């Protein structure tokens, strides 16, 4: 009698072509902001302004990966990753940014060599074209993302240079990372570069009631025009409160691209302040993504007030209040160093199902991670045993697998954030997201327990055999302690420094515009 092997171990494994790896961004790791012909970006200028980052530091050194990139790739290979997501610095490729400005051959060579080295190690490059570091010259010249007519042309030309230079080897492109952050945090709240806001205590310039929506419109058009160029020339032949919040957090960008229009709720709230697409623009925008690029970190509860409608007045959140506190006063999950982040892994599965049912596109998880509370102040050996981060990834990977195997969601990649501790934007270096510890004084790298967990998890849950977790040592003889080895030798390292309401779950994500070859 014929039999089939239906053992859980076989049924639950990820397919062989599933991509997993780690993610970074150029400004957060490269440093060398004046080396190799690179021009200044808005984050260079912004992070140097006193008070704009929590520790007063900037990205001039970051994790020094512009110099140490070969070492980083060797470490990725030791980790056994299949893919690596990184971003290209626009101002390293075109220092002044514009379509008539000269291209920097040193920048092209740097990224070309980097991509070649990844491929030599069998690592698939997953490239982000824009991760918030607009060339400062474009902001000074015409207002950057506030000028639709100019920025779309300049971004498209920048994308063209990248496609021409790297497209023979890069098959996966992300056009714009987390556009919500660009528009709201950069031009609404003013806490990210370029720091524009109506709050005059924070910024001398800006209009938070209009600029974020103008910027968002420009971002969508820049994305769509870059994809059109690529396809034409380079491609080889739920409940009200939660839904309102999702409309502003996700639908703002995803609905025009996948469904051909802004969410109706956004149009109602913003009225004439929400720009309208011309028929010609919409023809380019709709369908301009081959997959959904998903950055997701946490889940929020959306507060709905039964007597007065939505429980908030923050337009940037869809007039919905976010909270981690349940009606019984308990917290949703473990609190991270980042105030906006708690560990709630079930939210990942719920969000994957929401996106799959709404947009019916393959999903690539391009960021997902956790900042351990007070990690920067822990002794070195304690920081390496990042149990809270291990618990976070244990939950998210379990729910990732369930979404794929039990719910039928088409998920094709998973990139934990981040490969390295790095310059964490407005937090400076105080907040650590890395699965690899970086000693900022020596720039040496040390795998944490979370790196070993992920390596072993993918080894056990992926059809294709993965590399064995590496040993890390501060010297040639001392093995890095792990969460499962509390008695291991530890290196000698000192400290581094309303009315009745209902709650609806909202899964917070920040979309990356995306397409693939």
Order of alpha helices (4+ residues) and beta strands (2+ residues): alpha-beta-alpha-alpha-alpha-beta-alpha-alpha-beta-alpha-alpha-beta-alpha-alpha-alpha-alpha-beta-beta-beta-beta-beta-alpha-beta-alpha-alpha-beta-beta-beta-alpha-beta-beta
